[in-house]
């Protein structure tokens, strides 16, 4: 994601469309916020922008929607290269023009540009957002709020009771160590958080009581993404999470870095849970999982529903992983993260030949290095038909010739990504690492 700090005085919006059309713009923004994941309202907004002299902005929205839709349906489609080229040609200029029209408020950053607009607002303090909510929501159809400092109880109460503010938010992200028992209680009580879809509480060291308040709250019953990375929720918290009947809509759950709580009993509570029926993404990274833990997972009906599984940075031997990935329970996996485990080339070859992973599209092995031996093995292996990406760290001894061989072997379907290759940045972006599960 990218964010840009803006530290100036507030000024009114000014662009090609004046007050006569601002009401139309706000109405279109509201239509998008009513269902942020749908493209139809964004396409209507693109038509409106074109009619009001912003044809390039409209083109960017349409191209990015087309690109994202194609990525979902066919990640290796040859038309993607042309779409990416056309997007890169205009994206920077459009984002700069949009950015110049955004409110300039000290302590505010805009980020996560998506389909022509910033979707994330980062504020130093919650009070800044509460004081300028109307103006900020009138500037762009954003719905994700990240709060950098610990919010006061009074501000959380106000946020949870203001229809004009909280009702527009689908995502709340709190910085580590900024939430405690009392703040979590107010969050769970907020009556206007009923449209909240994503809650990120990574690094807060919350306890069982906090987890119970969250999982029992009717106001948070529509959550789809819950991030509890490094939260030390305890065995009681694991059991409360696994037994909740309020999280039936949850699709993404991030429990990375909870190794003290994900022992045999904690993992078994999750594996045997009858709740969480729609869960398709699960992160168990950095939990010191071992071979016995894989046996618990392999026997879990939960595993059969998963499409994305993160087992990276544990202590899993390659032989145990190979046994798990030959299980029929993994047949629906589309993305698999295994980096940071003791996987050698021979074990990876066994994994690559697994008949159970036919749907796999992305295999992330970072920070495992793409050694010449590993590259040669991948070139010669019988690999899954839908695989579009293998993510590896590129060492100095992997030549461009070997990379070319890999691409030739898979006829352009395989994309070898490396952590050392530079990423494109616009003038609006700086590097920003986040624990959101949605960035997998």
C-alpha positions in Angstrom: 0.0 0.0 0.0 1.0 3.6 -0.3 0.3 6.6 1.8 1.2 10.2 1.5 1.4 12.7 4.3 -0.4 16.0 3.8 0.4 18.7 6.4 -1.2 22.0 5.3 -4.3 24.1 6.0 -7.7 22.9 5.1 -9.1 24.3 1.8 -12.3 23.6 -0.1 -12.4 21.2 -3.0 -12.0 22.7 -6.4 -12.1 20.9 -9.7 -13.8 20.9 -13.1 -17.2 20.2 -11.5 -18.5 22.9 -9.2 -21.3 23.2 -6.6 -24.0 22.5 -9.2 -22.6 18.9 -9.6 -21.1 18.3 -6.1 -24.5 16.9 -4.9 -24.4 14.4 -7.8 -20.8 13.5 -6.9 -21.8 12.9 -3.3 -24.7 10.8 -4.3 -22.5 8.6 -6.5 -20.0 8.3 -3.7 -22.7 7.1 -1.4 -23.8 4.5 -3.9 -20.3 3.1 -4.0 -20.1 3.1 -0.2 -23.4 1.2 0.1 -21.6 -1.8 -1.5 -17.9 -1.1 -1.9 -17.0 -4.4 -3.5 -19.4 -3.9 -6.5 -18.1 -2.4 -9.7 -21.4 -1.2 -11.2 -21.6 2.0 -9.1 -17.9 2.8 -9.9 -18.7 2.4 -13.6 -21.6 4.8 -13.3 -19.3 7.3 -11.6 -16.8 6.9 -14.5 -19.6 7.8 -16.9 -20.4 10.9 -14.8 -16.7 11.9 -14.7 -16.5 11.6 -18.5 -19.6 13.8 -19.0 -18.0 16.4 -16.8 -14.6 16.7 -18.6 -12.6 14.1 -16.7 -12.3 11.4 -19.4 -8.8 10.2 -18.4 -10.0 9.6 -14.8 -13.0 7.7 -16.2 -10.7 5.6 -18.4 -8.5 4.7 -15.5 -11.4 3.5 -13.4 -12.7 1.3 -16.3 -9.3 -0.1 -17.1 -8.6 -1.0 -13.5 -12.0 -2.7 -13.1 -11.4 -4.6 -16.3 -7.9 -5.7 -15.1 -9.1 -6.8 -11.7 -12.0 -8.8 -13.1 -9.7 -10.5 -15.6 -7.2 -11.3 -12.8 -9.9 -13.0 -10.9 -11.1 -15.1 -13.8 -7.7 -15.9 -15.4 -4.5 -14.7 -13.7 -2.4 -15.6 -16.8 -4.5 -14.1 -19.5 -2.3 -12.5 -22.2 -4.5 -9.3 -22.3 -3.3 -8.4 -18.8 0.1 -7.1 -20.1 -1.7 -4.6 -22.4 -4.1 -3.5 -19.6 -1.2 -3.0 -17.2 0.6 -0.9 -19.8 -2.4 1.3 -20.5 -3.0 1.7 -16.7 0.6 2.7 -16.1 0.5 5.2 -18.9 -2.2 7.3 -17.2 -2.4 6.3 -13.5 0.3 8.7 -12.2 -1.2 11.8 -13.7 -4.7 11.0 -12.7 -3.7 10.2 -9.1 -1.7 13.5 -8.9 -4.8 15.5 -10.1 -7.1 13.7 -7.7 -4.6 14.2 -4.9 -4.4 18.0 -5.5 -8.2 18.2 -4.9 -8.2 16.3 -1.6 -8.6 18.2 1.7 -5.2 19.2 3.1 -5.4 18.5 6.9 -2.6 18.1 9.3 -2.2 14.5 10.5 -4.1 13.0 7.5 -2.7 10.6 4.9 -4.5 9.1 1.9 -3.5 5.7 0.6 -4.4 2.4 -1.1 -5.4 3.8 -4.4 -7.9 1.5 -6.0 -10.0 1.9 -9.1 -9.3 5.6 -9.5 -9.6 6.7 -5.9 -7.9 6.4 -2.5 -9.7 3.9 -0.4 -7.8 4.3 2.9 -7.6 7.3 5.2 -4.9 7.3 7.8 -5.2 9.7 10.7 -2.7 10.5 13.5 -5.6 10.8 16.0 -9.2 9.7 15.8 -10.3 13.2 16.8 -9.0 14.6 13.5 -11.3 12.3 11.6 -14.3 13.1 13.9 -13.7 16.9 13.4 -13.5 16.7 9.6 -15.6 13.6 8.7 -18.1 15.3 6.5 -15.4 17.1 4.4 -13.2 13.9 4.2 -16.1 11.7 3.0 -17.1 14.4 0.4 -13.6 14.2 -1.2 -13.5 10.5 -2.3 -15.4 7.2 -2.0 -13.1 5.8 0.7 -14.3 3.4 3.5 -11.1 2.3 5.4 -9.9 4.2 8.4 -6.5 3.6 10.1 -5.9 5.3 13.4 -2.3 5.8 14.4 -2.6 6.9 18.0 -4.5 5.3 20.9 -8.1 6.6 20.6 -9.7 8.1 23.7 -12.7 6.3 25.1 -14.8 9.4 24.5 -13.8 9.5 20.8 -14.6 5.8 20.4 -18.0 6.3 21.9 -18.6 9.2 19.6 -17.4 7.2 16.5 -19.7 4.3 17.4 -22.7 6.6 17.8 -22.4 9.0 14.8 -24.5 7.9 11.8 -22.7 10.4 9.5 -19.3 8.9 10.3 -19.1 5.3 11.4 -21.9 4.1 9.2 -19.7 4.9 6.1 -16.8 2.7 7.3 -16.3 -0.8 6.2 -12.7 -1.2 7.7 -11.1 -0.1 11.0 -7.4 -0.5 11.5 -5.8 0.2 14.9 -2.0 0.5 15.4 -0.4 -2.0 17.7 -0.6 -1.3 21.5 -3.3 1.3 21.0 -6.3 -0.8 22.2 -7.0 -2.2 25.7 -9.9 -3.9 27.4 -12.0 -0.7 27.8 -11.5 0.5 24.2 -12.4 -2.9 22.8 -15.5 -2.9 25.0 -16.6 0.5 23.4 -15.8 -0.9 20.0 -18.0 -3.9 20.6 -20.8 -1.6 21.8 -20.8 0.8 18.9 -24.3 0.6 17.4 -23.2 2.0 14.0 -20.5 -0.5 13.4 -23.0 -2.9 12.0 -21.7 -2.4 8.4 -18.1 -3.0 9.5 -16.5 -5.7 7.4 -12.8 -5.6 8.3 -11.3 -5.2 11.8 -7.5 -5.1 12.3 -6.3 -5.5 15.9 -2.8 -6.8 15.3 -0.2 -6.4 18.0 -2.6 -5.4 20.8 -2.1 -8.2 23.3 -5.8 -8.4 24.0 -7.1 -11.1 26.3 -9.9 -13.7 26.4 -12.4 -11.2 27.7 -11.7 -8.9 24.7 -12.2 -11.7 22.3 -15.4 -12.7 23.9 -16.8 -9.1 23.7 -15.9 -9.0 20.0 -17.2 -12.4 19.0 -20.5 -11.9 21.0 -21.3 -8.4 19.7 -24.3 -8.2 17.5 -22.8 -4.9 16.2 -19.9 -6.8 14.6 -21.8 -9.7 13.3 -21.2 -8.7 9.6 -17.4 -9.0 9.9 -15.7 -10.7 7.0 -12.0 -10.1 7.9 -10.6 -10.3 11.4 -6.9 -9.8 12.0 -5.6 -10.8 15.5 -1.9 -11.0 14.6 0.4 -11.1 17.6 -2.5 -10.4 20.0 -1.9 -13.1 22.6 -5.5 -14.0 22.8 -4.8 -17.1 24.9 -6.4 -20.6 24.8 -9.6 -19.1 26.2 -9.7 -16.5 23.4 -9.1 -19.3 20.8 -12.0 -21.2 22.2 -14.2 -18.1 22.3 -13.3 -17.4 18.7 -13.9 -21.0 17.5 -17.2 -21.3 19.3 -18.8 -17.9 18.4 -22.1 -18.0 16.6 -21.8 -14.3 15.6 -19.1 -14.8 13.0 -20.9 -16.8 10.5 -19.9 -14.4 7.7 -16.2 -14.4 8.5 -14.1 -15.3 5.4 -10.6 -14.2 6.4 -8.9 -14.9 9.8 -5.3 -14.0 10.6 -3.8 -15.6 13.7 -0.2 -15.1 12.8 2.3 -14.7 15.7 0.1 -16.3 18.4 2.4 -19.2 19.0 1.9 -19.1 22.8 -1.8 -19.7 22.3 -1.8 -22.0 19.3 -0.6 -25.1 21.0 -2.2 -28.5 20.4 -5.4 -27.4 22.3 -5.7 -24.0 20.7 -5.2 -25.4 17.2 -7.6 -28.3 17.9 -10.3 -25.9 19.1 -10.0 -24.1 15.7 -9.8 -27.3 13.7 -12.8 -28.8 15.3 -14.9 -25.6 15.3 -18.4 -25.9 13.9 -18.7 -22.2 13.5 -16.9 -20.0 10.9 -18.7 -21.9 8.0 -17.6 -19.4 5.3 -13.9 -19.2 6.3 -11.7 -19.4 3.1 -8.5 -17.6 4.2 -6.5 -18.6 7.2 -3.1 -17.4 8.3 -1.2 -19.5 10.9 2.2 -17.9 10.1 4.9 -17.6 12.8 3.3 -19.9 15.3 6.1 -22.5 15.7 3.8 -25.2 14.3 5.3 -28.7 14.0 4.5 -32.1 12.4 1.9 -33.0 15.1 0.1 -29.7 14.3 -0.1 -30.6 10.6 -1.8 -33.9 11.6 -4.5 -31.9 13.5 -5.0 -29.7 10.4 -5.1 -32.6 8.0 -8.0 -34.1 10.0 -9.9 -30.9 10.2 -13.1 -30.3 8.1 -12.1 -26.6 8.2 -9.2 -27.3 5.9 -11.5 -28.6 3.1 -13.1 -25.2 2.7 -10.0 -23.1 2.6 -8.8 -21.5 -0.6 -5.8 -19.5 1.0 -3.6 -21.0 3.6 -0.5 -19.4 5.2 1.9 -21.7 7.0 5.0 -19.6 6.5 7.8 -19.1 9.1 6.9 -22.1 11.3 9.2 -25.1 11.9 7.6 -27.5 9.5 9.9 -30.1 7.7 9.4 -30.5 4.0 8.4 -34.2 4.4 5.5 -33.3 6.7 4.3 -30.6 4.4 4.4 -33.0 1.5 2.3 -35.5 3.4 -0.3 -32.8 4.2 -0.4 -31.5 0.6 -1.2 -35.0 -0.6 -4.3 -35.0 1.5 -7.7 -34.7 -0.2 -8.5 -32.0 2.3 -6.3 -29.4 0.4 -8.0 -29.8 -3.0 -9.6 -26.4 -2.9 -6.4 -24.4 -2.2 -5.7 -21.6 -4.6 -2.9 -19.8 -2.7 -0.3 -21.4 -0.4 2.4 -19.7 1.6 5.2 -22.0 2.8 8.3 -19.8 3.0 10.4 -19.9 6.1 10.0 -23.6 6.7 12.7 -26.3 6.3 11.8 -27.1 2.6 14.6 -28.5 0.5 14.5 -29.2 -3.3 13.5 -32.9 -3.0 10.6 -32.1 -0.7 9.4 -29.3 -2.9 9.5 -31.7 -5.9 7.1 -34.0 -4.0 4.9 -31.1 -3.2 5.0 -30.0 -6.9 3.8 -33.4 -8.0 0.9 -33.5 -5.6 -2.3 -34.5 -7.5 -4.4 -32.7 -4.8 -3.3 -29.2 -5.7 -4.7 -28.8 -9.2 -6.5 -25.5 -8.3 -3.3 -23.9 -6.9 -2.6 -20.5 -8.5 0.0 -18.9 -6.2 2.8 -20.6 -4.3 4.7 -18.3 -2.0 8.1 -19.6 -0.8 9.8 -16.4 0.3 12.3 -16.1 1.8 13.5 -19.4 0.3 16.1 -18.7 -2.3 15.7 -19.7 -5.9 18.9 -21.6 -6.1 20.1 -23.0 -9.5 19.2 -26.5 -8.3 15.7 -25.5 -7.3 15.2 -23.6 -10.6 16.3 -26.7 -12.5 13.9 -28.9 -10.5 11.0 -26.6 -11.2 11.9 -26.5 -14.9 11.7 -30.3 -15.1 8.7 -30.9 -12.7 5.2 -31.7 -13.6 3.5 -28.8 -11.9 -0.1 -27.8 -11.3 -2.0 -26.6 -14.4 -3.4 -23.4 -12.9 -0.2 -22.1 -11.3 0.4 -18.5 -12.2 3.0 -17.3 -9.7 5.9 -18.7 -7.7 7.3 -16.2 -5.2 11.0 -16.8 -4.4 13.9 -14.7 -3.2 16.3 -14.3 -6.0 20.0 -14.9 -5.1 22.9 -13.6 -7.1 23.7 -17.1 -8.5 20.3 -17.4 -10.3 21.0 -16.3 -13.9 18.6 -14.5 -16.3 19.0 -17.6 -18.5 17.6 -19.8 -15.8 14.7 -17.4 -15.3 14.1 -17.5 -19.1 14.1 -21.3 -19.0 11.4 -21.2 -16.3 9.2 -18.9 -18.4 9.7 -21.0 -21.5 8.9 -24.2 -19.6 5.6 -22.8 -18.5 4.8 -20.9 -21.7 4.4 -17.6 -19.9 1.9 -19.0 -17.4 4.5 -19.0 -14.6 5.5 -15.6 -13.1 8.7 -15.8 -11.1 8.6 -12.9 -8.6 11.6 -12.0 -6.5 11.9 -9.9 -3.3 14.9 -8.0 -4.8 13.1 -6.6 -7.8 12.1 -2.9 -7.4 8.5 -2.1 -7.3 6.8 0.8 -9.1 6.2 3.8 -7.0 4.4 7.0 -7.9 5.1 10.4 -6.4 2.1 9.7 -4.1 3.4 6.5 -2.6 5.9 5.4 0.1 6.6 1.9 1.3 4.1 0.9 4.0 4.0 -2.6 5.5 0.8 -3.7 7.0 -0.5 -7.0 8.5 -3.9 -6.9 6.8 -4.9 -10.4 5.8 -6.3 -9.0 2.5 -2.8 -8.2 1.1 -2.0 -11.9 0.8 
